[in-house]
Amino acid sequence: MTNDFSSPPDGGGAVDLDRLYAPPSPAILKGVLPALTPFHIDYLRAATFFCLATGGSGGLDASPRGGPPGFVQALDARTIAFADWPGNNRLASLRNLQDDVRVALLFLFPGLEVFLRINGRARLSCTPDLLARLAEGGKTPKLGVVVHIDETLFHCGKAVNRARLWAPESQLDRAALPSIGRMKAAVLGLDEGQVAQMDAHYTHAVRHDLY
């Protein structure tokens, strides 16, 4: 069965969102700001993880980014920067930024019931001074991403509680789902006997080959 996204699935017209939802409160609207405040900078200094959303001629991408506290740096009130470290080398986010400079960043803070969102326009930089500033673990990145901020806001953490994201009982048992090695073996048509070896390689790489 295929979905035709050219028309709503119920066959009706456009959904009237303003009828379905109440307008945001004045306090919510005032919280959307064009630059960083000291509060935003406090959170950035503590941030260790965010998701980066980009789009380009090849489609859309959402990419996880992580590092030690402060790995995303405020260069000034309207500009932040972060390093690009080794991943799967698809370079989907970076290629998108060569087509479309718009980005959205969503920061998660372990244990906290709040998100930080930053929307803006990004450029790729190989400037030596910037790369030296973004160095981690004794390593210098090949590339930095510099984001000019259009808007920033704090977002409520209801999704965290709906997911019970930080609850200890929400931690998944690794054996409850197919392992990376098992999925790779199936996709690549490899022998089942190679699963354990691929799992061991993945576990080591994802924990130790960070830079």
Buried (B, 14 or more C-beta within 10 A) or exposed (E): EEEEEEEEEEEEEEEEEEEEEEEEEEEEEEEBBEEBEEEBBEBBEBBBBBBBBBBBEEEEBEBEBEBEEEBBBBBEBBBBBBBBBEEEEEBBBBBBBEEBBBBBBBBBBEEBEEBBBBBBBBEEBEEEEBBEBBEBEEEBBEBBBBBBBBEBBBBEBEEBEEEEBBEEEEEEEEEEEEBBBBEBBEEEEBEEEBBEEBBEBBBEEEEEEEB
